Amino acid sequence: MGRNLWAIMYVTVMILMIIQVVESNLHRVGGGRYTWNSDVNYSDWSNNQTFYSGDWLYFGFDRKIHNILQVNKSSYEKCIDTDFIFNITRGGRDVFQLVQPKPYYFICGRGFCLKGMKLAVNVLPQPPRSTPTSPITPASTAISLIHSNAFTVAILTLAFKVLYFD
């Protein structure tokens, strides 16, 4: 049984280390579930958000009426929906990952860009993670992750109870 506990602890710590490497957020474009429409001021919305590389944008919309096109800055400013970089439109609840730290530009084609359906986001690099002042070893990394995450402690406690008391 001790072997199973160590396996569970190892897998849990590895998952947490992967999760901690790149923290990403999901941004609901416009702030709601179905807000990719002409009733939202996307400039105001994006100015109140902070975007980091690795974050995701969620677009909720009626795909029969709207679409989402990633475009360059010039096409964004002039609402040109030809020669786009990427058509994000799939099913009306679509996501796009902001992979690189740079500006991204999105518009709705079909004439809606001229009604304000366009979004510009400036993506920043991931902020540096705080690191301990002592040399990092796999054991100290595992211990610091466990102590810094109450959820992990709860899972490990539950795993310990299941393996040793059942």
C-alpha positions as CSV (number, residue, x, y, z in Angstrom):
1,M,0.0,0.0,0.0
2,G,2.8,2.4,0.7
3,R,3.9,2.1,-2.9
4,N,0.4,3.2,-4.1
5,L,0.5,6.3,-1.8
6,W,3.9,7.3,-3.2
7,A,2.6,6.9,-6.7
8,I,-0.4,9.0,-6.0
9,M,1.7,11.7,-4.4
10,Y,4.2,11.7,-7.2
11,V,1.5,12.0,-9.9
12,T,-0.3,14.8,-8.0
13,V,2.9,16.8,-7.5
14,M,3.8,16.3,-11.2
15,I,0.4,17.6,-12.3
16,L,0.7,20.6,-10.0
17,M,4.2,21.4,-11.4
18,I,2.9,21.3,-14.9
19,I,-0.1,23.5,-14.0
20,Q,2.2,26.0,-12.2
21,V,4.5,26.3,-15.1
22,V,2.1,28.3,-17.3
23,E,-0.8,29.8,-15.5
24,S,-3.5,30.8,-18.0
25,N,-6.8,32.5,-17.7
26,L,-10.0,32.3,-19.7
27,H,-11.3,35.7,-20.7
28,R,-15.0,35.8,-21.7
29,V,-14.9,38.4,-24.4
30,G,-17.2,41.2,-23.5
31,G,-17.6,39.8,-20.0
32,G,-20.5,37.4,-20.4
33,R,-21.6,34.1,-21.9
34,Y,-22.9,35.3,-25.3
35,T,-21.5,38.8,-25.7
36,W,-19.8,38.7,-29.1
37,N,-22.3,41.1,-30.5
38,S,-22.7,44.8,-31.5
39,D,-24.0,45.8,-28.0
40,V,-20.6,45.7,-26.3
41,N,-17.8,48.2,-26.2
42,Y,-14.9,45.9,-26.7
43,S,-12.3,48.7,-26.2
44,D,-13.6,49.4,-22.7
45,W,-13.7,45.7,-21.9
46,S,-10.2,45.0,-23.1
47,N,-8.7,48.0,-21.4
48,N,-10.0,46.6,-18.1
49,Q,-8.3,43.2,-18.6
50,T,-4.7,42.0,-18.4
51,F,-3.8,39.4,-21.0
52,Y,-0.8,37.1,-20.7
53,S,0.7,34.7,-23.1
54,G,-1.1,31.4,-22.6
55,D,-4.4,33.0,-21.8
56,W,-7.5,32.1,-23.7
57,L,-10.3,34.2,-25.2
58,Y,-13.8,32.8,-25.2
59,F,-16.3,34.1,-27.8
60,G,-20.0,33.3,-27.3
61,F,-22.2,34.2,-30.3
62,D,-24.8,33.1,-32.9
63,R,-22.6,31.7,-35.7
64,K,-25.4,32.1,-38.2
65,I,-25.1,35.9,-37.7
66,H,-21.5,36.5,-36.5
67,N,-18.0,35.3,-37.1
68,I,-14.6,35.9,-35.6
69,L,-11.6,36.7,-37.7
70,Q,-8.1,37.3,-36.5
71,V,-6.7,40.1,-38.6
72,N,-3.7,42.5,-38.8
73,K,-3.8,46.0,-37.4
74,S,-4.6,47.6,-40.7
75,S,-7.6,45.3,-41.3
76,Y,-8.7,45.9,-37.8
77,E,-8.7,49.7,-38.2
78,K,-10.4,49.6,-41.6
79,C,-12.8,46.7,-40.8
80,I,-11.4,44.6,-43.8
81,D,-12.6,41.0,-43.5
82,T,-10.7,39.6,-46.5
83,D,-7.1,38.3,-46.2
84,F,-7.6,37.5,-42.5
85,I,-5.0,35.6,-40.6
86,F,-7.3,33.0,-39.0
87,N,-11.0,32.3,-39.0
88,I,-11.8,31.3,-35.4
89,T,-15.4,30.6,-36.0
90,R,-16.4,27.0,-35.4
91,G,-19.6,26.6,-33.4
92,G,-20.6,29.8,-31.6
93,R,-18.8,29.0,-28.4
94,D,-15.2,29.3,-29.6
95,V,-11.9,29.8,-27.9
96,F,-8.6,31.2,-29.1
97,Q,-5.3,30.9,-27.2
98,L,-3.0,34.0,-27.0
99,V,0.2,32.2,-27.5
100,Q,2.7,35.0,-27.9
101,P,3.2,38.3,-26.2
102,K,2.1,40.7,-28.9
103,P,-1.0,42.6,-30.0
104,Y,-3.9,40.6,-31.4
105,Y,-6.7,41.9,-33.5
106,F,-10.2,40.4,-34.1
107,I,-13.2,41.5,-36.0
108,C,-16.6,40.3,-36.9
109,G,-17.1,40.1,-40.7
110,R,-20.4,40.3,-42.4
111,G,-20.5,44.1,-41.8
112,F,-20.6,44.0,-38.0
113,C,-17.1,45.3,-37.6
114,L,-18.4,48.7,-38.7
115,K,-21.0,48.5,-35.9
116,G,-18.2,48.1,-33.3
117,M,-17.6,44.3,-33.3
118,K,-13.8,44.4,-33.1
119,L,-11.4,43.6,-30.4
120,A,-7.7,44.5,-29.9
121,V,-5.8,42.9,-27.0
122,N,-2.2,43.5,-26.0
123,V,-0.7,40.3,-24.7
124,L,2.1,40.5,-22.1
125,P,4.7,37.9,-21.3
126,Q,3.9,35.6,-18.4
127,P,5.0,37.4,-15.2
128,P,8.0,35.8,-13.5
129,R,7.1,33.3,-10.9
130,S,8.4,33.8,-7.4
131,T,11.2,31.3,-6.6
132,P,12.6,30.3,-3.3
133,T,16.0,31.8,-2.3
134,S,17.5,28.4,-1.7
135,P,18.7,26.1,-4.5
136,I,15.8,24.3,-6.1
137,T,15.8,20.6,-5.9
138,P,13.0,18.3,-7.0
139,A,12.2,17.5,-3.3
140,S,12.1,21.2,-2.3
141,T,9.9,22.1,-5.3
142,A,7.5,19.3,-4.4
143,I,7.4,20.4,-0.7
144,S,6.9,24.1,-1.6
145,L,4.1,23.2,-4.1
146,I,2.4,21.1,-1.5
147,H,2.6,23.8,1.2
148,S,1.4,26.5,-1.2
149,N,-1.7,24.7,-2.4
150,A,-4.4,23.8,0.1
151,F,-6.2,21.8,-2.5
152,T,-3.2,19.6,-3.0
153,V,-2.9,19.0,0.7
154,A,-6.6,18.0,0.9
155,I,-6.2,15.6,-2.0
156,L,-3.1,14.0,-0.5
157,T,-4.8,13.7,2.8
158,L,-7.8,12.0,1.2
159,A,-5.5,9.6,-0.8
160,F,-3.7,8.7,2.4
161,K,-6.9,8.0,4.2
162,V,-8.3,5.9,1.4
163,L,-5.1,3.8,1.1
164,Y,-4.4,3.3,4.7
165,F,-7.8,3.2,6.4
166,D,-9.9,1.3,3.9
